[in-house]
Amino acid sequence: MCSGQCSMRFIMLMAANPISDATQPRIAKGVRLQLDSATGKRCDGRTLSEIVRDLAEEYDANPATLIADVRETLADLQQRKLIELT
């Protein structure tokens, strides 16, 4: 992430455009994907809720704790134009 003024703009963007549980992240057009165990397997049209559920099961974590982190990560990837949210 970033800090300072950049961080404040990012926080303001996230607040203005919340990512809903039904959001479906997809790899953006023109982005070349190098598969990894976290991103590539999940940005395939699944909803945010499904992604969080799968992560919670895989890592034995609390979904309520994960959802904020997943939303923040998706917002960062969207801001960098690496994913599209539908």
N, C-alpha and C positions, 0 to 999 in steps of 0.2 A: 504494500500500500504506500501511500504518500502521507506527508505531514504538512503542517502550515496551511497556507492559502489553498493549495491543491486539495488537501484533506477536507477543508470546509466546503469547497465546491462539490466534492464527491458526496459528502454527507447531505448537502442540500439537494443534489440530484436524486439520491436514494429516497429522501423524504417526499419529494415531489412526485416520484414515479415508483411507488411500491410494487414489488414483484409478488403477484398473487400465487396461491398454492396451485392453481390450474395452469400456470405459465409453463410453456414447453420450450426449453432452450435447445437450439440447434447450432451447429457449427456454421459460421457465416460463409456466404458465397465468396470464393476466392481465397479462403483460408486453408492452408495445407495442414492437415492433421497428422501429428505424430502420436500414435496411440500410447496412452499410459493407463495405469490401472484406475485412475480416478476420473479424469475428464472424458476421455474418448468413449468409454463404455456407457456414459450417462447422458451425454448431449445428443441423444438419438431420438428425441421426440417424447421422452417421458415427461410427465408433469413434475413440478417442484415437489409435490407431496410424495410421488413415487421415488424420486431421487433420494429424498430425506429418509424415507422408509427403508430403502435398500442400503443406504449408508449406515443407518442405525443397526440394522441386522448384521451387516458385514463387520462392523467395528464394535458391536455390543455397546452402543451409545444411546443416550436419551434423545429422541427426535426433537423434543422441545429445545434442547440445547443446540442441536445441529442446525435447525432451520435458519437461525439468524446468520450463522457462518456461511451457509450455502447461499442465502440471499445476497450477502455481501460479496461473495466470490463471483456470483453470476452478474451482479451489477458492475463489478470491476471488469469482467470479461466483455460485457456489453459495451461499456464505456471505451474499451480498447478496440472495439469493433471485431472481436474474435468470435462472438456468438450473436445470434439473433434470438429474441424472445417473442414467442407467438402465443 
